[in-house]
Amino acid sequence: MSSSSSAAATARLDRILADAKRDKEMGYRDKALKMYPHVCGRCAREFSGKRLSELTVHHRDHNHDNNPQDGSNWELLCLYCHDNEHSRYTDQQYFSEGSTSSPSIAKATHNPFAGLAGLLKKD
């Protein structure tokens, strides 16, 4: 192997390692903004310039540690839609059947129309 091809191979390997290190250091928000168009996935508003900061990365499974490199667990949402999504998720967790924190809802025992039929009868 000649020294020039060895140097080229070393330079190529160095570039690959530098790219991998940069990708590892780059946060998932930066990756998501590169992968997806700058549009909210719910309300379809477009974002650019200074307003790009209003676009957030939402984890579809609500697990912030699940960050696959292909972005399959991410979607871009505006601040308002992101807050709404998390409120809906919190409500779902709170009111789910198996939840221990679900409020117990008492069943109604009073029937306000029980005697209505008798009142409406014609003599």
DRENVEXMAR-168934 format. One line per 5 residues: number of its first residue (from 1); for each residue y, z, x of N, C-alpha, C, O, CB. Coordinates in Angstrom, 1 decimal, always signed. Glycine has a CB too. Layout:
NUM> Y/Z/X/Y/Z/X/Y/Z/X/Y/Z/X/Y/Z/X  ...
//
This chain:
1> -1.2/+0.0/+0.9/+0.0/+0.0/+0.0/+1.2/+0.0/+0.9/+1.3/+0.8/+1.8/+0.0/+1.2/-1.0  +2.2/-0.9/+0.6/+3.4/-1.0/+1.5/+4.3/+0.2/+1.1/+4.2/+0.8/+0.0/+4.1/-2.3/+1.3  +5.2/+0.5/+2.0/+6.2/+1.6/+1.8/+7.1/+1.3/+0.7/+7.6/+2.2/+0.0/+6.9/+1.8/+3.1  +7.5/+0.0/+0.5/+8.4/-0.4/-0.6/+7.7/-0.2/-2.0/+8.4/+0.3/-2.9/+8.9/-1.8/-0.5  +6.4/-0.5/-2.1/+5.7/-0.3/-3.4/+5.5/+1.2/-3.6/+5.5/+1.7/-4.8/+4.4/-1.1/-3.5
6> +5.2/+1.9/-2.5/+5.1/+3.4/-2.7/+6.4/+4.0/-3.1/+6.4/+4.9/-3.9/+4.6/+4.0/-1.3  +7.5/+3.6/-2.5/+8.8/+4.1/-2.9/+9.1/+3.8/-4.4/+9.7/+4.6/-5.1/+9.9/+3.6/-2.0  +8.7/+2.6/-4.8/+9.0/+2.2/-6.2/+8.1/+3.0/-7.1/+8.6/+3.4/-8.2/+8.7/+0.7/-6.4  +6.9/+3.3/-6.8/+6.0/+4.1/-7.6/+6.6/+5.5/-7.7/+6.5/+6.2/-8.7/+4.6/+4.1/-7.0  +7.0/+6.0/-6.5/+7.6/+7.4/-6.5/+8.9/+7.5/-7.4/+9.1/+8.4/-8.1/+7.9/+7.8/-5.1
11> +9.7/+6.4/-7.3/+10.9/+6.4/-8.1/+10.6/+6.3/-9.6/+11.3/+7.0/-10.4/+11.8/+5.2/-7.7  +9.6/+5.6/-9.9/+9.2/+5.4/-11.3/+8.6/+6.8/-11.8/+9.0/+7.2/-12.9/+8.1/+4.3/-11.5  +7.8/+7.4/-11.0/+7.3/+8.7/-11.4/+8.4/+9.8/-11.5/+8.4/+10.6/-12.4/+6.2/+9.2/-10.3  +9.4/+9.7/-10.6/+10.5/+10.6/-10.7/+11.3/+10.4/-12.0/+11.7/+11.4/-12.6/+11.4/+10.5/-9.5  +11.5/+9.1/-12.4/+12.2/+8.8/-13.6/+11.4/+9.3/-14.8/+12.0/+9.8/-15.8/+12.4/+7.3/-13.7
16> +10.1/+9.2/-14.8/+9.3/+9.6/-15.9/+9.4/+11.2/-16.1/+9.5/+11.7/-17.2/+7.8/+9.2/-15.8  +9.3/+11.8/-14.9/+9.4/+13.3/-15.0/+10.8/+13.8/-15.4/+10.9/+14.7/-16.2/+9.1/+13.9/-13.6  +11.8/+13.1/-14.9/+13.2/+13.5/-15.3/+13.4/+13.2/-16.8/+14.0/+14.1/-17.5/+14.2/+12.6/-14.6  +12.8/+12.1/-17.4/+12.9/+11.9/-18.8/+12.2/+12.9/-19.6/+12.7/+13.4/-20.6/+12.4/+10.5/-19.2  +11.0/+13.3/-19.1/+10.2/+14.4/-19.8/+11.0/+15.7/-19.8/+11.0/+16.4/-20.8/+8.8/+14.5/-19.2
21> +11.6/+16.0/-18.7/+12.3/+17.3/-18.6/+13.5/+17.3/-19.5/+13.8/+18.3/-20.2/+12.8/+17.5/-17.1  +14.2/+16.1/-19.6/+15.4/+16.0/-20.4/+15.0/+16.1/-21.9/+15.7/+16.8/-22.7/+16.1/+14.6/-20.2  +13.9/+15.5/-22.3/+13.4/+15.6/-23.6/+13.0/+17.0/-24.0/+13.3/+17.5/-25.1/+12.2/+14.7/-23.8  +12.4/+17.7/-23.1/+12.0/+19.1/-23.3/+13.3/+20.0/-23.5/+13.3/+20.9/-24.4/+11.1/+19.7/-22.2  +14.3/+19.7/-22.7/+15.5/+20.5/-22.8/+16.3/+20.2/-24.0/+17.1/+21.0/-24.5/+16.3/+20.4/-21.5
26> +16.2/+18.9/-24.5/+17.0/+18.5/-25.6/+16.4/+19.2/-26.9/+15.2/+19.2/-27.1/+16.9/+16.9/-25.8  +17.3/+19.7/-27.7/+16.8/+20.5/-28.9/+16.3/+19.5/-29.9/+16.6/+18.3/-29.9/+17.9/+21.3/-29.4  +15.6/+20.1/-30.9/+15.1/+19.3/-32.0/+16.2/+18.6/-32.8/+16.0/+17.6/-33.4/+14.2/+20.1/-32.9  +17.4/+19.2/-32.9/+18.5/+18.7/-33.6/+18.9/+17.3/-33.0/+19.1/+16.3/-33.7/+19.6/+19.6/-33.7  +19.1/+17.4/-31.7/+19.4/+16.1/-31.0/+18.4/+15.0/-31.2/+18.7/+13.9/-31.4/+19.6/+16.4/-29.5
31> +17.1/+15.4/-31.1/+16.0/+14.4/-31.3/+16.1/+13.9/-32.7/+15.9/+12.7/-32.9/+14.7/+15.1/-31.0  +16.3/+14.7/-33.7/+16.3/+14.3/-35.1/+17.5/+13.4/-35.3/+17.3/+12.4/-36.0/+16.4/+15.5/-36.0  +18.6/+13.7/-34.7/+19.8/+12.8/-34.9/+19.6/+11.5/-34.2/+20.2/+10.5/-34.7/+21.0/+13.5/-34.3  +18.8/+11.4/-33.2/+18.5/+10.1/-32.6/+17.4/+9.3/-33.4/+17.5/+8.1/-33.4/+17.9/+10.3/-31.1  +16.5/+10.0/-34.0/+15.4/+9.4/-34.8/+15.9/+8.8/-36.1/+15.5/+7.7/-36.5/+14.3/+10.3/-35.0
36> +16.7/+9.6/-36.8/+17.0/+9.3/-38.2/+18.4/+8.9/-38.4/+19.3/+9.2/-37.6/+16.7/+10.5/-39.1  +18.6/+8.1/-39.5/+20.0/+7.7/-39.8/+20.8/+8.9/-40.2/+20.2/+9.9/-40.7/+20.1/+6.6/-40.9  +22.1/+8.9/-40.0/+22.9/+10.1/-40.2/+23.3/+10.1/-41.7/+24.5/+10.0/-42.1/+24.2/+10.0/-39.4  +22.3/+10.3/-42.5/+22.4/+10.4/-44.0/+21.6/+11.6/-44.5/+20.5/+11.8/-44.0/+21.9/+9.0/-44.6  +22.2/+12.3/-45.5/+21.5/+13.4/-46.1/+20.3/+12.9/-46.9/+20.4/+11.9/-47.6/+22.5/+14.2/-47.0
41> +19.2/+13.5/-46.7/+17.9/+13.1/-47.3/+17.9/+13.4/-48.8/+17.0/+12.9/-49.5/+16.8/+13.7/-46.7  +18.8/+14.2/-49.3/+18.9/+14.5/-50.7/+20.0/+13.8/-51.5/+19.7/+13.1/-52.4/+19.0/+16.0/-50.9  +21.2/+14.0/-51.0/+22.3/+13.4/-51.8/+22.8/+12.1/-51.2/+23.7/+11.5/-51.8/+23.5/+14.4/-51.7  +22.2/+11.6/-50.1/+22.5/+10.3/-49.5/+23.9/+10.1/-49.0/+24.4/+9.0/-48.8/+22.2/+9.2/-50.5  +24.6/+11.2/-48.8/+26.0/+11.1/-48.1/+25.8/+10.7/-46.7/+24.9/+11.2/-46.0/+26.8/+12.4/-48.3
46> +26.7/+9.9/-46.2/+26.7/+9.5/-44.8/+27.6/+10.4/-44.0/+28.6/+10.8/-44.5/+27.0/+8.0/-44.6  +27.2/+10.6/-42.7/+28.0/+11.5/-41.8/+28.2/+10.8/-40.5/+27.3/+10.1/-40.0/+27.3/+12.8/-41.6  +29.4/+10.9/-40.0/+29.8/+10.4/-38.7/+30.9/+11.2/-38.1/+31.6/+11.9/-38.8/+30.1/+8.9/-38.7  +31.2/+11.0/-36.8/+32.3/+11.6/-36.1/+32.2/+13.2/-36.2/+31.1/+13.7/-36.0/+33.6/+11.2/-36.7  +33.3/+13.8/-36.5/+33.4/+15.3/-36.6/+32.5/+15.8/-37.7/+32.0/+16.9/-37.6/+34.8/+15.7/-36.8
51> +32.3/+15.0/-38.7/+31.6/+15.5/-39.9/+30.1/+15.5/-39.6/+29.3/+16.0/-40.4/+31.9/+14.6/-41.1  +29.6/+15.0/-38.5/+28.2/+15.0/-38.1/+27.7/+16.4/-38.0/+26.5/+16.6/-38.2/+28.0/+14.2/-36.8  +28.6/+17.3/-37.7/+28.2/+18.7/-37.6/+27.7/+19.3/-38.9/+27.1/+20.4/-39.0/+29.3/+19.6/-37.0  +28.1/+18.7/-40.0/+27.7/+19.1/-41.4/+26.3/+18.7/-41.7/+25.8/+19.1/-42.8/+28.7/+18.6/-42.4  +25.7/+17.9/-40.9/+24.3/+17.5/-41.1/+23.3/+18.4/-40.3/+23.5/+18.6/-39.1/+24.1/+16.0/-40.7
56> +22.4/+19.0/-41.0/+21.5/+19.9/-40.4/+20.0/+19.4/-40.4/+19.7/+18.5/-41.2/+21.5/+21.3/-41.1  +19.2/+19.9/-39.6/+17.8/+19.6/-39.6/+17.0/+20.6/-40.4/+17.1/+21.8/-40.1/+17.2/+19.5/-38.1  +16.3/+20.1/-41.4/+15.5/+21.0/-42.3/+14.1/+20.8/-41.9/+13.6/+19.7/-41.8/+15.8/+20.6/-43.8  +13.4/+21.9/-41.7/+11.9/+21.9/-41.5/+11.2/+21.9/-42.8/+11.4/+22.8/-43.6/+11.5/+23.2/-40.6  +10.5/+20.8/-43.1/+9.9/+20.6/-44.4/+8.9/+21.7/-44.7/+8.8/+22.1/-45.9/+9.2/+19.3/-44.4
61> +8.2/+22.3/-43.7/+7.3/+23.3/-44.1/+7.9/+24.7/-43.9/+7.2/+25.7/-44.0/+6.0/+23.2/-43.2  +9.2/+24.8/-43.6/+10.0/+26.0/-43.5/+9.5/+26.8/-42.3/+9.8/+28.0/-42.2/+9.8/+26.8/-44.7  +8.8/+26.2/-41.3/+8.4/+26.9/-40.1/+9.2/+26.3/-39.0/+9.0/+25.2/-38.5/+6.9/+26.7/-39.9  +10.2/+27.1/-38.5/+11.1/+26.6/-37.4/+10.4/+26.5/-36.1/+11.0/+25.9/-35.1/+12.3/+27.5/-37.3  +9.2/+27.0/-35.9/+8.5/+26.8/-34.7/+7.6/+25.5/-34.7/+7.1/+25.1/-33.6/+7.6/+28.0/-34.4
66> +7.5/+24.9/-35.8/+6.7/+23.7/-35.9/+7.6/+22.5/-35.7/+8.3/+22.0/-36.6/+6.0/+23.6/-37.3  +7.7/+22.0/-34.5/+8.6/+20.9/-34.1/+7.8/+19.8/-33.4/+7.9/+19.6/-32.2/+9.7/+21.4/-33.1  +7.0/+19.0/-34.1/+6.3/+17.9/-33.5/+7.2/+16.9/-33.0/+8.3/+16.6/-33.5/+5.3/+17.3/-34.5  +6.8/+16.3/-31.9/+7.7/+15.3/-31.2/+8.0/+14.1/-32.0/+9.0/+13.4/-31.8/+7.1/+14.9/-29.9  +7.1/+13.8/-33.0/+7.4/+12.6/-33.8/+8.3/+12.9/-35.0/+8.7/+11.9/-35.7/+6.0/+12.1/-34.4
71> +8.8/+14.1/-35.1/+9.8/+14.5/-36.1/+9.2/+14.5/-37.5/+10.0/+14.5/-38.5/+10.9/+13.5/-36.1  +7.9/+14.6/-37.7/+7.3/+14.5/-39.0/+7.6/+15.8/-39.9/+7.4/+15.7/-41.1/+5.8/+14.3/-38.9  +8.0/+16.8/-39.3/+8.4/+18.1/-40.0/+9.8/+18.2/-40.3/+10.3/+19.2/-40.8/+7.8/+19.3/-39.3  +10.6/+17.2/-39.9/+12.1/+17.3/-40.0/+12.6/+16.4/-41.0/+12.1/+15.3/-41.3/+12.7/+17.0/-38.7  +13.7/+16.8/-41.6/+14.6/+15.8/-42.4/+16.0/+16.3/-42.3/+16.3/+17.5/-42.2/+14.1/+15.8/-43.9
76> +16.9/+15.3/-42.3/+18.3/+15.7/-42.1/+18.9/+15.9/-43.5/+18.8/+15.1/-44.4/+19.1/+14.5/-41.4  +19.5/+17.1/-43.7/+20.2/+17.5/-44.9/+21.6/+17.9/-44.7/+21.9/+18.5/-43.6/+19.4/+18.6/-45.7  +22.5/+17.7/-45.6/+23.9/+18.2/-45.4/+23.8/+19.7/-45.7/+22.8/+20.2/-46.2/+24.9/+17.5/-46.4  +24.9/+20.4/-45.3/+24.9/+21.9/-45.4/+24.6/+22.3/-46.8/+23.8/+23.3/-47.0/+26.2/+22.4/-45.0  +25.1/+21.6/-47.8/+25.0/+22.0/-49.2/+23.6/+21.8/-49.7/+23.0/+22.7/-50.3/+25.9/+21.2/-50.1
81> +23.0/+20.7/-49.4/+21.6/+20.4/-49.8/+20.6/+21.3/-49.1/+19.6/+21.8/-49.6/+21.2/+19.0/-49.6  +20.9/+21.6/-47.8/+20.1/+22.5/-47.0/+20.1/+23.9/-47.6/+19.0/+24.6/-47.7/+20.5/+22.6/-45.5  +21.3/+24.4/-47.9/+21.3/+25.8/-48.6/+20.6/+25.8/-49.9/+19.9/+26.7/-50.2/+22.8/+26.2/-48.8  +20.8/+24.7/-50.7/+20.1/+24.6/-52.0/+18.6/+24.6/-51.8/+17.9/+25.3/-52.5/+20.5/+23.4/-52.7  +18.1/+23.9/-50.8/+16.6/+23.8/-50.6/+16.1/+25.2/-50.2/+15.0/+25.6/-50.7/+16.3/+22.8/-49.4
86> +16.8/+25.9/-49.3/+16.3/+27.3/-49.0/+16.4/+28.2/-50.1/+15.6/+29.1/-50.2/+17.1/+27.8/-47.7  +17.4/+28.1/-51.0/+17.5/+29.0/-52.2/+16.4/+28.7/-53.1/+15.8/+29.6/-53.6/+18.9/+28.7/-52.9  +16.0/+27.4/-53.3/+14.9/+27.1/-54.1/+13.6/+27.7/-53.6/+12.7/+28.2/-54.3/+14.8/+25.6/-54.3  +13.4/+27.6/-52.2/+12.2/+28.1/-51.6/+12.1/+29.6/-51.7/+11.1/+30.1/-52.0/+12.2/+27.7/-50.1  +13.3/+30.3/-51.5/+13.3/+31.7/-51.7/+12.9/+32.1/-53.1/+12.2/+33.1/-53.3/+14.7/+32.3/-51.3
91> +13.5/+31.4/-54.1/+13.2/+31.7/-55.5/+11.7/+31.5/-55.8/+11.1/+32.3/-56.5/+14.0/+30.8/-56.4  +11.2/+30.4/-55.2/+9.7/+30.1/-55.4/+8.9/+31.2/-54.9/+7.9/+31.7/-55.5/+9.4/+28.8/-54.8  +9.2/+31.7/-53.7/+8.5/+32.8/-53.1/+8.6/+34.1/-53.9/+7.6/+34.8/-54.1/+9.0/+33.0/-51.6  +9.8/+34.3/-54.4/+10.1/+35.6/-55.1/+9.4/+35.6/-56.5/+8.9/+36.7/-56.9/+11.6/+35.7/-55.3  +9.3/+34.5/-57.1/+8.8/+34.4/-58.5/+7.4/+33.9/-58.6/+6.9/+33.6/-59.7/+9.7/+33.6/-59.4
96> +6.7/+33.7/-57.5/+5.4/+33.1/-57.5/+4.4/+34.1/-58.1/+4.6/+35.3/-58.1/+4.9/+32.7/-56.1  +3.3/+33.6/-58.6/+2.3/+34.4/-59.3/+1.8/+35.5/-58.4/+1.7/+36.7/-58.8/+1.2/+33.6/-59.8  +1.4/+35.2/-57.2/+0.7/+36.2/-56.3/+1.7/+37.0/-55.5/+1.3/+37.9/-54.7/-0.1/+35.5/-55.4  +3.0/+36.8/-55.7/+4.0/+37.6/-54.9/+4.0/+39.1/-55.4/+4.0/+39.3/-56.6/+5.3/+37.0/-55.1  +4.0/+40.0/-54.4/+4.0/+41.4/-54.7/+5.4/+41.8/-55.1/+5.7/+42.9/-55.6/+3.5/+42.2/-53.6
101> +6.4/+41.0/-54.7/+7.8/+41.3/-55.0/+8.3/+40.7/-56.3/+9.5/+40.9/-56.6/+8.7/+40.9/-53.8  +7.4/+40.0/-57.0/+7.8/+39.4/-58.3/+8.2/+40.5/-59.3/+7.5/+41.5/-59.4/+6.7/+38.5/-58.8  +9.3/+40.3/-60.0/+9.6/+41.3/-61.0/+8.6/+41.2/-62.1/+8.2/+40.1/-62.5/+11.1/+41.1/-61.5  +8.2/+42.3/-62.7/+7.3/+42.3/-63.8/+8.2/+42.1/-65.1/+9.1/+42.9/-65.3/+6.5/+43.6/-63.9  +7.9/+41.0/-65.8/+8.7/+40.7/-66.9/+7.9/+41.2/-68.2/+6.8/+40.8/-68.4/+8.9/+39.1/-67.0
106> +8.5/+42.1/-68.9/+7.9/+42.6/-70.1/+7.9/+41.6/-71.2/+8.9/+40.8/-71.4/+8.7/+43.9/-70.6  +6.8/+41.6/-72.0/+6.7/+40.7/-73.1/+7.5/+41.2/-74.3/+7.4/+42.4/-74.5/+5.2/+40.4/-73.4  +8.1/+40.4/-75.0/+8.9/+40.8/-76.2/+7.9/+41.2/-77.3/+6.9/+40.5/-77.5/+9.8/+39.7/-76.7  +8.2/+42.3/-77.9/+7.3/+42.8/-79.0/+8.1/+42.7/-80.4/+7.4/+42.8/-81.4/+6.9/+44.3/-78.7  +9.4/+42.6/-80.3/+10.2/+42.5/-81.6/+10.2/+41.1/-82.0/+10.5/+40.2/-81.2/+11.6/+43.1/-81.3
111> +10.0/+40.8/-83.3/+10.1/+39.5/-83.9/+11.3/+39.5/-84.9/+11.1/+40.1/-86.0/+8.8/+39.0/-84.5  +12.4/+39.0/-84.5/+13.6/+39.1/-85.4/+13.4/+38.3/-86.7/+14.2/+38.5/-87.7/+14.8/+38.6/-84.7  +12.5/+37.4/-86.8/+12.3/+36.5/-88.0/+11.1/+36.9/-88.8/+10.6/+36.2/-89.6/+12.2/+35.1/-87.6  +10.5/+38.1/-88.5/+9.3/+38.5/-89.2/+9.5/+38.6/-90.7/+8.6/+38.1/-91.4/+8.9/+39.9/-88.7  +10.5/+39.0/-91.3/+10.7/+39.2/-92.7/+11.5/+38.0/-93.3/+11.8/+38.1/-94.5/+11.4/+40.4/-93.0
116> +11.7/+37.0/-92.6/+12.5/+35.8/-93.0/+11.9/+35.1/-94.2/+12.5/+34.7/-95.2/+12.8/+34.9/-91.9  +10.6/+34.9/-94.1/+9.9/+34.2/-95.2/+10.0/+34.9/-96.6/+10.2/+34.2/-97.6/+8.4/+34.0/-94.9  +10.0/+36.2/-96.6/+10.1/+36.9/-97.8/+11.5/+36.8/-98.3/+11.7/+36.8/-99.6/+9.8/+38.4/-97.6  +12.5/+36.8/-97.5/+13.9/+36.7/-97.9/+14.2/+35.3/-98.5/+15.1/+35.1/-99.3/+14.8/+37.0/-96.7  +13.5/+34.3/-98.0/+13.8/+32.9/-98.4/+13.1/+32.5/-99.7/+13.3/+31.4/-100.2/+13.5/+31.9/-97.3
121> +12.1/+33.3/-100.1/+11.3/+33.0/-101.3/+12.3/+33.0/-102.5/+13.1/+33.8/-102.7/+10.1/+34.0/-101.5  +12.1/+32.0/-103.4/+12.9/+31.9/-104.6/+12.1/+32.7/-105.7/+10.9/+32.6/-105.8/+13.1/+30.4/-105.1  +12.9/+33.4/-106.5/+12.3/+34.2/-107.5/+12.0/+33.4/-108.7/+11.5/+33.9/-109.7/+13.2/+35.3/-108.0
//
